[in-house]
Amino acid sequence: MKIVSIIGARPQFIKYFMVSKALKKYKIKDILIHTGQHYDYLMSKVFFDELHIKKPDYNLGVGSCERDWQIKKIFKRSKQILVKEKPDAVLVYGDTNSTLGGAIAAIKAKVPLAHVEAGLRSYDKNMPEEKNRVLTDRLSSVLFCPSKRAVLNLKKEGFRQAAIFNTGDVMYDALLYSVDKAKKKTAIFRKLGVKKKSYCLFTMHRQVNTDNKRNFEKIINFINKVSRDNIIVFPMHPRAGKCYKKIKARFSGNVRIVKPVGYLDSVALLAGSRCLFTDSGGMQKEAYWLGIPCVTLREETEWPETLKGGWNVLLKNYKCFKKPGSRREPFYGDGRASERIAGVLIKWIKIL
């Protein structure tokens, strides 16, 4: 049995890592295609090095380019490999251009497609990630959902129940696997000159913010206001860096801008923070699991469960820093999502 995984961005490296471990237990041959959507060391290879992810069998090297052109390149180059390898199934993850490009390649190569993290909806049709996830779900034969809400979303849209599986969230698997290792990493705190619980963490990479000067400046003003009473650590994504150079607004002196960090350092910084400000979907969940209050720098979230109890607050509803006292519910499974995905794949492939 042979499965091809197509990945290309930081969150996908983490998701793939956990699923690949489970596939290995079942002795499934695992072919890895790295699209090259994220390509420099701090955005890509550091994750492979830290998590000891195997070297990709293929690297498409698509690099950075306009969305439609990037998806087209991923589709064309991936299809050639799928035709050559003839896998039993293709796995795609999340909601990036690599996700949709890989999904289209699978369909064109007539290979069954499975989507990890299916059924998420922000209901913002202008958001590239929303377009990617909706279209990928439509192309998929099997849908692996991280939560009950994701399952309900798909059922409302008319998907066949037999093709939907509530496996839980593979990112939770990854956090449970790595959190103890991450908490032992202290060099990042010395490097930044901060102590645990003395700062807030800030990340931003979504196009809705980084490609929109008005939104970016609004967030800068908000972060500057918060930084009057807090040190803010900001690992700046390359996309945010490009926009920052083009605008007049500037962060205050209490905002410490650093280069992107690896996964373990990212978890360590999050676990050691007082609060998270982010537009990242993955980090909203990680904050929730770690008990770190989060402010989402968007108008909506595809993870609405995290809003319950006040652990996550949309920017428009934020009043002041406040640590919730309510219990966090296990909305995203028990940390065994990857094993469930591998088990379902074996049974599913046999009946196709």
N, C-alpha and C positions, 0 to 999 in steps of 0.2 A: 504494500500500500504506500502510495506516495502523495504528499500534500505540498503545495507551493504556498508560501506566505509572502505577501507583497507589502513592504513597509517603506517609510521614507522620512518620518518625522519623529522628534524626541518621544512623545507619548507612545508611539507605536513600537519603539524599541523596547520599552518596558513591558508593554502588553505581550509582544511576541516572546520575550524572554520567558515569561511564566508559562505561556501556552507551549512553547518548544520543549520545556522541561517535562510537561505532561505527555506530549507526543512521544518523547524519547522513552518514557516508561512503557508505553504501548508498542514500542519498536516500530513506529511509523517513520518512514523515510521523509525527512523534512528538508525541502529545498527553499533557500532564502533568497529573495530578490530585494535588493536595496535600490530604491529609485534614485537616490541622490537628491531628493527634495531638500533635505538638510544635509549639508556636505562638509562644512568646516569642522575642525576637531571638537570645539566646545559645543557645537550643536549636534554632533553625530558620533564620532569615533570614541569620545570619552565615555559614552554610554556603553559601547561595545567592550571597552577596556575594563570599566568598573564592574559590569555585570558578567563579564566573561562570556559574552554572546559570541557564537561562532562567526567566523569570517563569512560574509555573504557569498553565496555561490555565484551571484551575478550582481554587478553594480551598474545601473543604467546611466548614471552621471547626468541626470537632466538639469541639475543646478537650479538657479533662480531665474524665473521668467514669468510673464503674464499668465494668469490662471488657465485660460482656455488652451493656450499653447503648451503649457506644462502638462496638463491632463492628456493632451493629444500625444505628446512625446512618450509619456508613461504608458499609455495604451498601446501604441505601435511597438515599442521596444519590448514590453512585457508579453505581448501576443506572440512575437517571434520565439520567445523562450518557452512559452506554454505549448506551442505547436511542437517544439523540439522535445520537451521533457514528457509530454503526455501524462500529466498528473491525474490522480483520481478526484482531486478537488483543489480549489483555490481559497485561501483564507485572506480576508482583508480586515483591517482594524480601524475603528473610529470614523473620522469625518474629514480627512484631509484630501488634497488633490491626488495624493498617492492612492487613497482609498478608492475614489471614483475611477481614476485611470486604470487601476488594477482590476476593478469590477468590470469595466467595459472590455478589457482584454480577455477576461475569463469568458464572458458571453460570446465574444467574437471567435474565440478559440474553441467554443463549445465544450467548456469545462465547467462542472457544477461549482457554484459560488456559495460561500458561507461568510456571513458578516458578523464579526465580533463587536459588540457594543451597538446592537441594532435597536431601533425603536425610540431613540432619543428625539425629542422635538423642543425647539425653542419657539417655534411659530413665528420666527422672523425670516420671511422669505428673501430678504435682501442680504442675509448673512451667507457667505460662501459655504461655510461649514454645514448650514442647514440644507442647502441645495445638495451638497455632497452626500449627506447621510440619507436624505429622502430618496434620492436616485439610486444609491447603493442598495438600500432596502428593497426597492422595486426590482432590482436585477437579481437579487439573491434567492437561492433555493432554500437555504436554512438561515434562521435568524437567531443569534445568541444575544439575549437581552440581559442587561445588568440589574434590572429591577422590575417589580410588578407593574409600575407605572409605564415602563417601556413596553411591556407586553400588552397592556390595555391600549396604548397608542396604536399599536399595529392592528389589534383587533378592530378598533374603531375605523381604521382605514381599509378594512376588508381583507387582510392577509389570512391565509389558511392557518388555522390553529395548529394543525399537525406539523407545520414548519417552524413554529415558534417555541423557543426553549428559554426559560428563566434560569440562567446558570449562576447569576450573581456577577460581580464586577471583578475582572482580572486585575484591575489596578489595586483593589483591596488585597488580593493575593500578594501582589508585588510589595505593597507597603508592609504587610505582616512579615514577609520574607526579609526585608531590608532594614526595618526601622531600628533594630538593635545595633546593626552594623553602623548605621548612619549616626546614631546618638553617641557612638564612640569617637566620631571624627570631631576633633577639637581645633585642628589647624585653621579651618575656615574662620573661626571666631577670632583667633589671634591675628589672622591676616587682615580682617576687617576692623579690628580694634573694638569689638563689641562683646558684651557679656550676655548670657542667656536671659531672656525676659526683659532685656533693656532696650529693645528695638521692635519695630514692625517691619514685615517683609512686604515688598511691592513687586509685582510682575505684570507685564503687559505685552501682548504680541498679536492680538486679534486685529484683522484688517479694519474692522469697524472703528477701531481707535487709532491704529498706527497709520492708516491711509486717509484719515480724516483730520485735517489740521484743527478744525473747531473742536472736535471731540478730544483730541490730544491736549490742546491747551486747557480745556475744561478740567481734564484729569490732573494736569500739572498744577492748576490752581487749587484743586481739592487736596492733592498730596502736600502742597506747600502749607496749606492751612493746618493739616493734621501734623505736619512736621514741626510746628511751633512748640509742641510738647513731647515730641517723639523723634528719635533717630529712625530714619527710614532706610533700609537696605534695598537697593534696586539693581538686581542683575539684569542688565539691559539687553534685550533681544535685538539682533541685527536689524529687524524690520523697524523696531522702535527707534533705533539709533539713526537710521536713514531719515526718518521723519523729524527727529529732534534737531538735526542739523539745518533743516529748512524753515524752522519756525523761530519766532522772536522770544517766546516765553521760555523761562529757564527755571530749573528746580532750585530750591533754597539750599543753603549750606548744610542743612541737617539731612539732606538726601544723599546717601553715599552710593554713587553709581559705580558698578563693577561689571566685569565681563560675565557672560553666562556661566553658570556652574554645572557640574555633573549631577547625576541623579542623587547620589548619596549625600553630597553637600547640600543639595536642594531640600532633601528631607530633613537634614540636620538643622538647616536655617529655619525651616518652617516649624519644626518641633520646638525650637528654642525661641520663637518669636512671641510677642504679646498679641499680635493681630496680623491678619493677611489682607492685603488689598490686591485684587487680581481680576483679570478678564479670562483666565484659564479655567476650562471646565474641570480638568484633572485636579488642579490644585484646590478648587472648591471642595472636592470630595476628600482629598488628603487632609485638609484643615478640619473638616467635619470629623473624620476618623480619629485625628489626633487631639480633638478638643480645643482647637484654636479658632477664635471668632474670625469670621471672614466678611469682607465687604466686596461684592462683585461689581466690577466697574463696567456694567452693561445695563441695558434696560430690561433684560430677561435672563433666565438661565434654563438650560436643558436638564438641570439637576434640581428640580423644585423641592424634592424631599429635604434637601439641606436647609431650606428656608424655615422649616418647622422648628419651633423652640428658639428661634432667633440666632442660631449658630451662623447662619449666612444671611446677609442683608443686601438687597440691591442698592446701588449708589443713590438712587432717587429717594429711597426710604431711610437712608442713614441719618442718625441724629448725633450720636456720640459713641465713644468707645465704651462697651459694656459687655462683660463676660456673662453669657447666659448660665442659668442655674439648672435648666431642664436636662433631662436624660436624653442621650442621643440614641435613636432607634436604629436597629440593624437593617436598613433599607436595601443594602447592596450585597447580601449574602453572608457566607461564613468563611470566606477565604479559600474556597475550594472550587472556584469557577473554572479554572484552567483544566482541572481533572474532569469536570463535567463536560466541558467542550470536547476534549479528546475522546471521552467515552461515547458521546453522541455521534461524533464524526465516524467512528468505527462502525456503528450500527447503521448510520445513515448511508454511508458509501456502499454498503453491501446490498441495499435495496434499490439503488439507482439503476 
